[in-house]
Amino acid sequence: MGKEMSDVKISIALEEQLEEIEVHIRAARISEELRQIERALAEIAHGTSKLVFYKKETEYYLSLTDILFFETDAKQVILHTQDKAYLVKHKLYELENILGAGFMRISKSTIINLDQIYGLTRSISDCKIQFHDTYKTVYASRRYYKELRTRLDERRSL
Protein backbone atom coordinates (compact mmCIF):
# COMPACT_ATOMS: atom_id res chain seq x y z
CA MET A 1 0.00 0.00 0.00
CA GLY A 2 1.30 3.39 -0.94
CA LYS A 3 -0.23 5.46 1.88
CA GLU A 4 0.16 5.08 5.59
CA MET A 5 -2.99 4.37 7.52
CA SER A 6 -2.66 7.81 9.16
CA ASP A 7 -3.45 9.38 5.75
CA VAL A 8 -6.90 7.76 5.79
CA LYS A 9 -9.59 9.74 7.58
CA ILE A 10 -12.54 7.85 8.98
CA SER A 11 -15.67 9.50 10.30
CA ILE A 12 -19.05 8.15 11.37
CA ALA A 13 -22.23 10.23 11.24
CA LEU A 14 -25.28 8.89 13.06
CA GLU A 15 -28.67 9.60 11.51
CA GLU A 16 -31.55 8.06 13.46
CA GLN A 17 -33.93 8.05 10.48
CA LEU A 18 -31.71 5.67 8.48
CA GLU A 19 -32.85 2.05 8.49
CA GLU A 20 -29.62 0.57 7.14
CA ILE A 21 -25.95 1.45 7.08
CA GLU A 22 -24.71 3.61 4.21
CA VAL A 23 -20.99 3.87 3.48
CA HIS A 24 -19.69 6.86 1.52
CA ILE A 25 -16.05 7.01 0.49
CA ARG A 26 -14.50 10.21 -0.80
CA ALA A 27 -11.22 10.04 -2.71
CA ALA A 28 -9.34 11.97 -5.38
CA ARG A 29 -9.03 8.85 -7.56
CA ILE A 30 -9.54 5.10 -7.56
CA SER A 31 -6.48 3.31 -6.22
CA GLU A 32 -5.56 -0.19 -5.12
CA GLU A 33 -6.02 0.94 -1.50
CA LEU A 34 -9.53 2.07 -2.30
CA ARG A 35 -10.29 -1.26 -3.98
CA GLN A 36 -9.01 -3.12 -0.89
CA ILE A 37 -11.26 -1.04 1.35
CA GLU A 38 -14.19 -1.73 -0.96
CA ARG A 39 -13.53 -5.50 -0.88
CA ALA A 40 -13.18 -5.50 2.92
CA LEU A 41 -16.46 -3.62 3.35
CA ALA A 42 -18.22 -6.00 0.94
CA GLU A 43 -16.94 -8.98 2.93
CA ILE A 44 -18.26 -7.51 6.16
CA ALA A 45 -21.62 -6.55 4.63
CA HIS A 46 -22.15 -9.99 3.10
CA GLY A 47 -20.66 -11.99 5.97
CA THR A 48 -18.20 -13.69 3.66
CA SER A 49 -14.68 -14.72 4.41
CA LYS A 50 -11.43 -15.30 2.59
CA LEU A 51 -10.76 -18.13 4.99
CA VAL A 52 -10.73 -21.62 3.57
CA PHE A 53 -11.98 -24.55 5.61
CA TYR A 54 -11.30 -28.22 4.96
CA LYS A 55 -13.01 -31.55 5.34
CA LYS A 56 -10.84 -34.35 3.98
CA GLU A 57 -9.66 -33.18 0.52
CA THR A 58 -12.50 -30.70 -0.05
CA GLU A 59 -12.16 -26.94 0.47
CA TYR A 60 -15.16 -25.03 1.82
CA TYR A 61 -15.92 -21.31 1.85
CA LEU A 62 -18.40 -20.45 4.59
CA SER A 63 -20.07 -17.27 5.69
CA LEU A 64 -18.67 -15.98 8.97
CA THR A 65 -22.23 -15.80 10.25
CA ASP A 66 -22.45 -19.63 10.09
CA ILE A 67 -19.49 -20.09 12.43
CA LEU A 68 -20.19 -20.87 16.09
CA PHE A 69 -16.63 -21.20 17.33
CA PHE A 70 -13.04 -22.27 16.65
CA GLU A 71 -11.21 -24.59 19.03
CA THR A 72 -7.89 -26.37 19.19
CA ASP A 73 -7.86 -30.14 19.41
CA ALA A 74 -4.62 -32.14 19.28
CA LYS A 75 -2.69 -29.21 17.73
CA GLN A 76 -5.33 -28.70 15.02
CA VAL A 77 -7.80 -25.84 14.82
CA ILE A 78 -11.38 -26.96 14.23
CA LEU A 79 -14.21 -24.67 13.10
CA HIS A 80 -17.70 -25.57 14.31
CA THR A 81 -21.04 -24.73 12.71
CA GLN A 82 -24.38 -25.92 14.10
CA ASP A 83 -23.97 -29.43 12.72
CA LYS A 84 -20.54 -29.70 11.10
CA ALA A 85 -16.85 -29.33 11.89
CA TYR A 86 -14.03 -28.28 9.54
CA LEU A 87 -10.26 -28.14 9.77
CA VAL A 88 -8.66 -24.69 9.64
CA LYS A 89 -5.06 -24.16 8.54
CA HIS A 90 -4.52 -21.14 10.80
CA LYS A 91 -3.46 -20.89 14.41
CA LEU A 92 -5.87 -19.27 16.88
CA TYR A 93 -3.69 -16.17 17.25
CA GLU A 94 -3.77 -15.74 13.46
CA LEU A 95 -7.56 -16.07 13.45
CA GLU A 96 -7.80 -13.38 16.15
CA ASN A 97 -6.06 -10.99 13.74
CA ILE A 98 -8.12 -12.06 10.70
CA LEU A 99 -11.59 -12.17 12.21
CA GLY A 100 -13.56 -9.04 12.98
CA ALA A 101 -14.97 -7.62 16.20
CA GLY A 102 -17.77 -10.20 16.16
CA PHE A 103 -15.31 -12.87 17.32
CA MET A 104 -13.52 -13.14 20.63
CA ARG A 105 -11.11 -15.48 22.39
CA ILE A 106 -12.77 -16.91 25.50
CA SER A 107 -10.10 -19.37 26.61
CA LYS A 108 -6.62 -20.52 25.69
CA SER A 109 -8.12 -22.88 23.11
CA THR A 110 -11.36 -21.24 21.89
CA ILE A 111 -12.59 -18.26 19.83
CA ILE A 112 -16.36 -17.72 19.57
CA ASN A 113 -18.75 -15.83 17.33
CA LEU A 114 -20.42 -13.38 19.71
CA ASP A 115 -23.52 -13.15 17.49
CA GLN A 116 -24.22 -16.88 17.88
CA ILE A 117 -24.41 -16.93 21.69
CA TYR A 118 -27.75 -18.12 23.02
CA GLY A 119 -27.06 -18.56 26.72
CA LEU A 120 -24.44 -18.15 29.44
CA THR A 121 -24.33 -20.27 32.59
CA ARG A 122 -21.78 -19.02 35.10
CA SER A 123 -20.13 -21.22 37.71
CA ILE A 124 -17.30 -20.62 40.17
CA SER A 125 -14.55 -21.67 37.75
CA ASP A 126 -15.90 -20.89 34.27
CA CYS A 127 -18.88 -19.94 32.12
CA LYS A 128 -20.75 -22.38 29.88
CA ILE A 129 -21.76 -20.87 26.52
CA GLN A 130 -24.69 -22.29 24.55
CA PHE A 131 -25.56 -21.62 20.91
CA HIS A 132 -28.88 -21.52 19.02
CA ASP A 133 -30.32 -24.84 17.76
CA THR A 134 -27.34 -27.07 18.56
CA TYR A 135 -26.06 -29.30 21.31
CA LYS A 136 -22.56 -27.79 21.02
CA THR A 137 -21.26 -25.80 23.98
CA VAL A 138 -17.95 -24.23 24.99
CA TYR A 139 -16.56 -22.78 28.20
CA ALA A 140 -15.13 -19.32 28.79
CA SER A 141 -12.39 -19.24 31.39
CA ARG A 142 -12.64 -16.86 34.36
CA ARG A 143 -9.84 -14.78 32.85
CA TYR A 144 -12.00 -13.89 29.82
CA TYR A 145 -15.43 -13.69 31.45
CA LYS A 146 -15.42 -9.96 32.31
CA GLU A 147 -14.37 -8.97 28.78
CA LEU A 148 -16.98 -11.35 27.34
CA ARG A 149 -19.75 -9.67 29.38
CA THR A 150 -18.50 -6.22 28.35
CA ARG A 151 -18.42 -7.14 24.65
CA LEU A 152 -21.89 -8.70 24.79
CA ASP A 153 -23.29 -5.62 26.55
CA GLU A 154 -21.69 -3.35 23.93
CA ARG A 155 -23.19 -5.40 21.09
CA ARG A 156 -26.64 -5.27 22.69
CA SER A 157 -26.50 -1.47 22.98
CA LEU A 158 -25.74 -0.95 19.27
Biotite code that builds the C-alpha atoms (Angstrom):
import biotite.structure as struc

atoms = struc.array([
    struc.Atom([0.000, 0.000, 0.000], chain_id="A", res_id=1, res_name="MET", atom_name="CA", element="C"),
    struc.Atom([1.295, 3.391, -0.944], chain_id="A", res_id=2, res_name="GLY", atom_name="CA", element="C"),
    struc.Atom([-0.232, 5.464, 1.876], chain_id="A", res_id=3, res_name="LYS", atom_name="CA", element="C"),
    struc.Atom([0.162, 5.077, 5.586], chain_id="A", res_id=4, res_name="GLU", atom_name="CA", element="C"),
    struc.Atom([-2.992, 4.369, 7.520], chain_id="A", res_id=5, res_name="MET", atom_name="CA", element="C"),
    struc.Atom([-2.661, 7.814, 9.164], chain_id="A", res_id=6, res_name="SER", atom_name="CA", element="C"),
    struc.Atom([-3.453, 9.375, 5.747], chain_id="A", res_id=7, res_name="ASP", atom_name="CA", element="C"),
    struc.Atom([-6.897, 7.762, 5.788], chain_id="A", res_id=8, res_name="VAL", atom_name="CA", element="C"),
    struc.Atom([-9.585, 9.737, 7.585], chain_id="A", res_id=9, res_name="LYS", atom_name="CA", element="C"),
    struc.Atom([-12.544, 7.848, 8.975], chain_id="A", res_id=10, res_name="ILE", atom_name="CA", element="C"),
    struc.Atom([-15.672, 9.503, 10.304], chain_id="A", res_id=11, res_name="SER", atom_name="CA", element="C"),
    struc.Atom([-19.048, 8.154, 11.370], chain_id="A", res_id=12, res_name="ILE", atom_name="CA", element="C"),
    struc.Atom([-22.234, 10.233, 11.238], chain_id="A", res_id=13, res_name="ALA", atom_name="CA", element="C"),
    struc.Atom([-25.282, 8.894, 13.063], chain_id="A", res_id=14, res_name="LEU", atom_name="CA", element="C"),
    struc.Atom([-28.674, 9.600, 11.513], chain_id="A", res_id=15, res_name="GLU", atom_name="CA", element="C"),
    struc.Atom([-31.551, 8.059, 13.459], chain_id="A", res_id=16, res_name="GLU", atom_name="CA", element="C"),
    struc.Atom([-33.931, 8.054, 10.477], chain_id="A", res_id=17, res_name="GLN", atom_name="CA", element="C"),
    struc.Atom([-31.708, 5.665, 8.476], chain_id="A", res_id=18, res_name="LEU", atom_name="CA", element="C"),
    struc.Atom([-32.851, 2.048, 8.487], chain_id="A", res_id=19, res_name="GLU", atom_name="CA", element="C"),
    struc.Atom([-29.622, 0.568, 7.142], chain_id="A", res_id=20, res_name="GLU", atom_name="CA", element="C"),
    struc.Atom([-25.948, 1.452, 7.076], chain_id="A", res_id=21, res_name="ILE", atom_name="CA", element="C"),
    struc.Atom([-24.708, 3.611, 4.206], chain_id="A", res_id=22, res_name="GLU", atom_name="CA", element="C"),
    struc.Atom([-20.992, 3.867, 3.478], chain_id="A", res_id=23, res_name="VAL", atom_name="CA", element="C"),
    struc.Atom([-19.692, 6.863, 1.517], chain_id="A", res_id=24, res_name="HIS", atom_name="CA", element="C"),
    struc.Atom([-16.045, 7.014, 0.487], chain_id="A", res_id=25, res_name="ILE", atom_name="CA", element="C"),
    struc.Atom([-14.498, 10.214, -0.803], chain_id="A", res_id=26, res_name="ARG", atom_name="CA", element="C"),
    struc.Atom([-11.217, 10.044, -2.705], chain_id="A", res_id=27, res_name="ALA", atom_name="CA", element="C"),
    struc.Atom([-9.336, 11.969, -5.383], chain_id="A", res_id=28, res_name="ALA", atom_name="CA", element="C"),
    struc.Atom([-9.031, 8.846, -7.561], chain_id="A", res_id=29, res_name="ARG", atom_name="CA", element="C"),
    struc.Atom([-9.544, 5.099, -7.565], chain_id="A", res_id=30, res_name="ILE", atom_name="CA", element="C"),
    struc.Atom([-6.483, 3.309, -6.223], chain_id="A", res_id=31, res_name="SER", atom_name="CA", element="C"),
    struc.Atom([-5.561, -0.187, -5.117], chain_id="A", res_id=32, res_name="GLU", atom_name="CA", element="C"),
    struc.Atom([-6.017, 0.939, -1.502], chain_id="A", res_id=33, res_name="GLU", atom_name="CA", element="C"),
    struc.Atom([-9.533, 2.069, -2.297], chain_id="A", res_id=34, res_name="LEU", atom_name="CA", element="C"),
    struc.Atom([-10.288, -1.264, -3.979], chain_id="A", res_id=35, res_name="ARG", atom_name="CA", element="C"),
    struc.Atom([-9.012, -3.124, -0.886], chain_id="A", res_id=36, res_name="GLN", atom_name="CA", element="C"),
    struc.Atom([-11.257, -1.038, 1.350], chain_id="A", res_id=37, res_name="ILE", atom_name="CA", element="C"),
    struc.Atom([-14.193, -1.733, -0.963], chain_id="A", res_id=38, res_name="GLU", atom_name="CA", element="C"),
    struc.Atom([-13.534, -5.504, -0.880], chain_id="A", res_id=39, res_name="ARG", atom_name="CA", element="C"),
    struc.Atom([-13.178, -5.501, 2.916], chain_id="A", res_id=40, res_name="ALA", atom_name="CA", element="C"),
    struc.Atom([-16.463, -3.623, 3.351], chain_id="A", res_id=41, res_name="LEU", atom_name="CA", element="C"),
    struc.Atom([-18.223, -6.001, 0.944], chain_id="A", res_id=42, res_name="ALA", atom_name="CA", element="C"),
    struc.Atom([-16.944, -8.983, 2.934], chain_id="A", res_id=43, res_name="GLU", atom_name="CA", element="C"),
    struc.Atom([-18.262, -7.509, 6.161], chain_id="A", res_id=44, res_name="ILE", atom_name="CA", element="C"),
    struc.Atom([-21.620, -6.554, 4.628], chain_id="A", res_id=45, res_name="ALA", atom_name="CA", element="C"),
    struc.Atom([-22.145, -9.987, 3.099], chain_id="A", res_id=46, res_name="HIS", atom_name="CA", element="C"),
    struc.Atom([-20.664, -11.991, 5.975], chain_id="A", res_id=47, res_name="GLY", atom_name="CA", element="C"),
    struc.Atom([-18.199, -13.694, 3.660], chain_id="A", res_id=48, res_name="THR", atom_name="CA", element="C"),
    struc.Atom([-14.680, -14.716, 4.408], chain_id="A", res_id=49, res_name="SER", atom_name="CA", element="C"),
    struc.Atom([-11.430, -15.295, 2.586], chain_id="A", res_id=50, res_name="LYS", atom_name="CA", element="C"),
    struc.Atom([-10.763, -18.129, 4.988], chain_id="A", res_id=51, res_name="LEU", atom_name="CA", element="C"),
    struc.Atom([-10.727, -21.619, 3.565], chain_id="A", res_id=52, res_name="VAL", atom_name="CA", element="C"),
    struc.Atom([-11.978, -24.545, 5.610], chain_id="A", res_id=53, res_name="PHE", atom_name="CA", element="C"),
    struc.Atom([-11.302, -28.223, 4.960], chain_id="A", res_id=54, res_name="TYR", atom_name="CA", element="C"),
    struc.Atom([-13.010, -31.551, 5.344], chain_id="A", res_id=55, res_name="LYS", atom_name="CA", element="C"),
    struc.Atom([-10.844, -34.348, 3.984], chain_id="A", res_id=56, res_name="LYS", atom_name="CA", element="C"),
    struc.Atom([-9.665, -33.182, 0.524], chain_id="A", res_id=57, res_name="GLU", atom_name="CA", element="C"),
    struc.Atom([-12.500, -30.697, -0.047], chain_id="A", res_id=58, res_name="THR", atom_name="CA", element="C"),
    struc.Atom([-12.161, -26.939, 0.472], chain_id="A", res_id=59, res_name="GLU", atom_name="CA", element="C"),
    struc.Atom([-15.160, -25.028, 1.819], chain_id="A", res_id=60, res_name="TYR", atom_name="CA", element="C"),
    struc.Atom([-15.916, -21.310, 1.853], chain_id="A", res_id=61, res_name="TYR", atom_name="CA", element="C"),
    struc.Atom([-18.401, -20.454, 4.593], chain_id="A", res_id=62, res_name="LEU", atom_name="CA", element="C"),
    struc.Atom([-20.068, -17.272, 5.690], chain_id="A", res_id=63, res_name="SER", atom_name="CA", element="C"),
    struc.Atom([-18.673, -15.980, 8.971], chain_id="A", res_id=64, res_name="LEU", atom_name="CA", element="C"),
    struc.Atom([-22.235, -15.802, 10.249], chain_id="A", res_id=65, res_name="THR", atom_name="CA", element="C"),
    struc.Atom([-22.451, -19.630, 10.089], chain_id="A", res_id=66, res_name="ASP", atom_name="CA", element="C"),
    struc.Atom([-19.489, -20.092, 12.433], chain_id="A", res_id=67, res_name="ILE", atom_name="CA", element="C"),
    struc.Atom([-20.193, -20.867, 16.093], chain_id="A", res_id=68, res_name="LEU", atom_name="CA", element="C"),
    struc.Atom([-16.628, -21.196, 17.328], chain_id="A", res_id=69, res_name="PHE", atom_name="CA", element="C"),
    struc.Atom([-13.040, -22.275, 16.648], chain_id="A", res_id=70, res_name="PHE", atom_name="CA", element="C"),
    struc.Atom([-11.208, -24.587, 19.028], chain_id="A", res_id=71, res_name="GLU", atom_name="CA", element="C"),
    struc.Atom([-7.890, -26.366, 19.186], chain_id="A", res_id=72, res_name="THR", atom_name="CA", element="C"),
    struc.Atom([-7.862, -30.139, 19.405], chain_id="A", res_id=73, res_name="ASP", atom_name="CA", element="C"),
    struc.Atom([-4.620, -32.136, 19.282], chain_id="A", res_id=74, res_name="ALA", atom_name="CA", element="C"),
    struc.Atom([-2.691, -29.215, 17.733], chain_id="A", res_id=75, res_name="LYS", atom_name="CA", element="C"),
    struc.Atom([-5.326, -28.698, 15.023], chain_id="A", res_id=76, res_name="GLN", atom_name="CA", element="C"),
    struc.Atom([-7.805, -25.845, 14.817], chain_id="A", res_id=77, res_name="VAL", atom_name="CA", element="C"),
    struc.Atom([-11.383, -26.959, 14.231], chain_id="A", res_id=78, res_name="ILE", atom_name="CA", element="C"),
    struc.Atom([-14.208, -24.673, 13.098], chain_id="A", res_id=79, res_name="LEU", atom_name="CA", element="C"),
    struc.Atom([-17.698, -25.573, 14.305], chain_id="A", res_id=80, res_name="HIS", atom_name="CA", element="C"),
    struc.Atom([-21.037, -24.730, 12.713], chain_id="A", res_id=81, res_name="THR", atom_name="CA", element="C"),
    struc.Atom([-24.384, -25.918, 14.100], chain_id="A", res_id=82, res_name="GLN", atom_name="CA", element="C"),
    struc.Atom([-23.971, -29.430, 12.718], chain_id="A", res_id=83, res_name="ASP", atom_name="CA", element="C"),
    struc.Atom([-20.542, -29.702, 11.097], chain_id="A", res_id=84, res_name="LYS", atom_name="CA", element="C"),
    struc.Atom([-16.846, -29.328, 11.892], chain_id="A", res_id=85, res_name="ALA", atom_name="CA", element="C"),
    struc.Atom([-14.031, -28.277, 9.539], chain_id="A", res_id=86, res_name="TYR", atom_name="CA", element="C"),
    struc.Atom([-10.261, -28.143, 9.769], chain_id="A", res_id=87, res_name="LEU", atom_name="CA", element="C"),
    struc.Atom([-8.660, -24.687, 9.645], chain_id="A", res_id=88, res_name="VAL", atom_name="CA", element="C"),
    struc.Atom([-5.065, -24.160, 8.541], chain_id="A", res_id=89, res_name="LYS", atom_name="CA", element="C"),
    struc.Atom([-4.519, -21.140, 10.797], chain_id="A", res_id=90, res_name="HIS", atom_name="CA", element="C"),
    struc.Atom([-3.462, -20.887, 14.415], chain_id="A", res_id=91, res_name="LYS", atom_name="CA", element="C"),
    struc.Atom([-5.869, -19.268, 16.882], chain_id="A", res_id=92, res_name="LEU", atom_name="CA", element="C"),
    struc.Atom([-3.691, -16.175, 17.251], chain_id="A", res_id=93, res_name="TYR", atom_name="CA", element="C"),
    struc.Atom([-3.773, -15.742, 13.456], chain_id="A", res_id=94, res_name="GLU", atom_name="CA", element="C"),
    struc.Atom([-7.564, -16.066, 13.451], chain_id="A", res_id=95, res_name="LEU", atom_name="CA", element="C"),
    struc.Atom([-7.798, -13.382, 16.148], chain_id="A", res_id=96, res_name="GLU", atom_name="CA", element="C"),
    struc.Atom([-6.058, -10.992, 13.739], chain_id="A", res_id=97, res_name="ASN", atom_name="CA", element="C"),
    struc.Atom([-8.116, -12.065, 10.702], chain_id="A", res_id=98, res_name="ILE", atom_name="CA", element="C"),
    struc.Atom([-11.595, -12.174, 12.214], chain_id="A", res_id=99, res_name="LEU", atom_name="CA", element="C"),
    struc.Atom([-13.564, -9.036, 12.983], chain_id="A", res_id=100, res_name="GLY", atom_name="CA", element="C"),
    struc.Atom([-14.972, -7.623, 16.199], chain_id="A", res_id=101, res_name="ALA", atom_name="CA", element="C"),
    struc.Atom([-17.769, -10.197, 16.164], chain_id="A", res_id=102, res_name="GLY", atom_name="CA", element="C"),
    struc.Atom([-15.314, -12.868, 17.320], chain_id="A", res_id=103, res_name="PHE", atom_name="CA", element="C"),
    struc.Atom([-13.516, -13.140, 20.633], chain_id="A", res_id=104, res_name="MET", atom_name="CA", element="C"),
    struc.Atom([-11.112, -15.479, 22.387], chain_id="A", res_id=105, res_name="ARG", atom_name="CA", element="C"),
    struc.Atom([-12.767, -16.914, 25.497], chain_id="A", res_id=106, res_name="ILE", atom_name="CA", element="C"),
    struc.Atom([-10.103, -19.375, 26.611], chain_id="A", res_id=107, res_name="SER", atom_name="CA", element="C"),
    struc.Atom([-6.624, -20.521, 25.689], chain_id="A", res_id=108, res_name="LYS", atom_name="CA", element="C"),
    struc.Atom([-8.117, -22.884, 23.110], chain_id="A", res_id=109, res_name="SER", atom_name="CA", element="C"),
    struc.Atom([-11.356, -21.237, 21.887], chain_id="A", res_id=110, res_name="THR", atom_name="CA", element="C"),
    struc.Atom([-12.593, -18.264, 19.834], chain_id="A", res_id=111, res_name="ILE", atom_name="CA", element="C"),
    struc.Atom([-16.357, -17.719, 19.573], chain_id="A", res_id=112, res_name="ILE", atom_name="CA", element="C"),
    struc.Atom([-18.750, -15.833, 17.329], chain_id="A", res_id=113, res_name="ASN", atom_name="CA", element="C"),
    struc.Atom([-20.422, -13.381, 19.709], chain_id="A", res_id=114, res_name="LEU", atom_name="CA", element="C"),
    struc.Atom([-23.519, -13.149, 17.487], chain_id="A", res_id=115, res_name="ASP", atom_name="CA", element="C"),
    struc.Atom([-24.217, -16.876, 17.878], chain_id="A", res_id=116, res_name="GLN", atom_name="CA", element="C"),
    struc.Atom([-24.407, -16.925, 21.688], chain_id="A", res_id=117, res_name="ILE", atom_name="CA", element="C"),
    struc.Atom([-27.750, -18.116, 23.019], chain_id="A", res_id=118, res_name="TYR", atom_name="CA", element="C"),
    struc.Atom([-27.063, -18.560, 26.718], chain_id="A", res_id=119, res_name="GLY", atom_name="CA", element="C"),
    struc.Atom([-24.436, -18.153, 29.445], chain_id="A", res_id=120, res_name="LEU", atom_name="CA", element="C"),
    struc.Atom([-24.331, -20.266, 32.595], chain_id="A", res_id=121, res_name="THR", atom_name="CA", element="C"),
    struc.Atom([-21.784, -19.020, 35.100], chain_id="A", res_id=122, res_name="ARG", atom_name="CA", element="C"),
    struc.Atom([-20.131, -21.222, 37.706], chain_id="A", res_id=123, res_name="SER", atom_name="CA", element="C"),
    struc.Atom([-17.296, -20.625, 40.166], chain_id="A", res_id=124, res_name="ILE", atom_name="CA", element="C"),
    struc.Atom([-14.545, -21.668, 37.749], chain_id="A", res_id=125, res_name="SER", atom_name="CA", element="C"),
    struc.Atom([-15.898, -20.889, 34.269], chain_id="A", res_id=126, res_name="ASP", atom_name="CA", element="C"),
    struc.Atom([-18.881, -19.940, 32.116], chain_id="A", res_id=127, res_name="CYS", atom_name="CA", element="C"),
    struc.Atom([-20.745, -22.377, 29.875], chain_id="A", res_id=128, res_name="LYS", atom_name="CA", element="C"),
    struc.Atom([-21.764, -20.872, 26.516], chain_id="A", res_id=129, res_name="ILE", atom_name="CA", element="C"),
    struc.Atom([-24.687, -22.289, 24.553], chain_id="A", res_id=130, res_name="GLN", atom_name="CA", element="C"),
    struc.Atom([-25.561, -21.624, 20.911], chain_id="A", res_id=131, res_name="PHE", atom_name="CA", element="C"),
    struc.Atom([-28.876, -21.524, 19.019], chain_id="A", res_id=132, res_name="HIS", atom_name="CA", element="C"),
    struc.Atom([-30.316, -24.836, 17.764], chain_id="A", res_id=133, res_name="ASP", atom_name="CA", element="C"),
    struc.Atom([-27.336, -27.067, 18.556], chain_id="A", res_id=134, res_name="THR", atom_name="CA", element="C"),
    struc.Atom([-26.057, -29.301, 21.313], chain_id="A", res_id=135, res_name="TYR", atom_name="CA", element="C"),
    struc.Atom([-22.556, -27.792, 21.017], chain_id="A", res_id=136, res_name="LYS", atom_name="CA", element="C"),
    struc.Atom([-21.263, -25.796, 23.975], chain_id="A", res_id=137, res_name="THR", atom_name="CA", element="C"),
    struc.Atom([-17.949, -24.229, 24.986], chain_id="A", res_id=138, res_name="VAL", atom_name="CA", element="C"),
    struc.Atom([-16.557, -22.784, 28.199], chain_id="A", res_id=139, res_name="TYR", atom_name="CA", element="C"),
    struc.Atom([-15.129, -19.318, 28.793], chain_id="A", res_id=140, res_name="ALA", atom_name="CA", element="C"),
    struc.Atom([-12.392, -19.239, 31.388], chain_id="A", res_id=141, res_name="SER", atom_name="CA", element="C"),
    struc.Atom([-12.640, -16.857, 34.357], chain_id="A", res_id=142, res_name="ARG", atom_name="CA", element="C"),
    struc.Atom([-9.840, -14.784, 32.850], chain_id="A", res_id=143, res_name="ARG", atom_name="CA", element="C"),
    struc.Atom([-11.998, -13.890, 29.816], chain_id="A", res_id=144, res_name="TYR", atom_name="CA", element="C"),
    struc.Atom([-15.433, -13.687, 31.450], chain_id="A", res_id=145, res_name="TYR", atom_name="CA", element="C"),
    struc.Atom([-15.422, -9.961, 32.312], chain_id="A", res_id=146, res_name="LYS", atom_name="CA", element="C"),
    struc.Atom([-14.368, -8.969, 28.777], chain_id="A", res_id=147, res_name="GLU", atom_name="CA", element="C"),
    struc.Atom([-16.983, -11.350, 27.340], chain_id="A", res_id=148, res_name="LEU", atom_name="CA", element="C"),
    struc.Atom([-19.749, -9.671, 29.385], chain_id="A", res_id=149, res_name="ARG", atom_name="CA", element="C"),
    struc.Atom([-18.497, -6.217, 28.348], chain_id="A", res_id=150, res_name="THR", atom_name="CA", element="C"),
    struc.Atom([-18.417, -7.136, 24.649], chain_id="A", res_id=151, res_name="ARG", atom_name="CA", element="C"),
    struc.Atom([-21.889, -8.702, 24.792], chain_id="A", res_id=152, res_name="LEU", atom_name="CA", element="C"),
    struc.Atom([-23.288, -5.617, 26.546], chain_id="A", res_id=153, res_name="ASP", atom_name="CA", element="C"),
    struc.Atom([-21.691, -3.348, 23.925], chain_id="A", res_id=154, res_name="GLU", atom_name="CA", element="C"),
    struc.Atom([-23.188, -5.398, 21.089], chain_id="A", res_id=155, res_name="ARG", atom_name="CA", element="C"),
    struc.Atom([-26.638, -5.265, 22.688], chain_id="A", res_id=156, res_name="ARG", atom_name="CA", element="C"),
    struc.Atom([-26.496, -1.472, 22.979], chain_id="A", res_id=157, res_name="SER", atom_name="CA", element="C"),
    struc.Atom([-25.741, -0.948, 19.265], chain_id="A", res_id=158, res_name="LEU", atom_name="CA", element="C"),
])
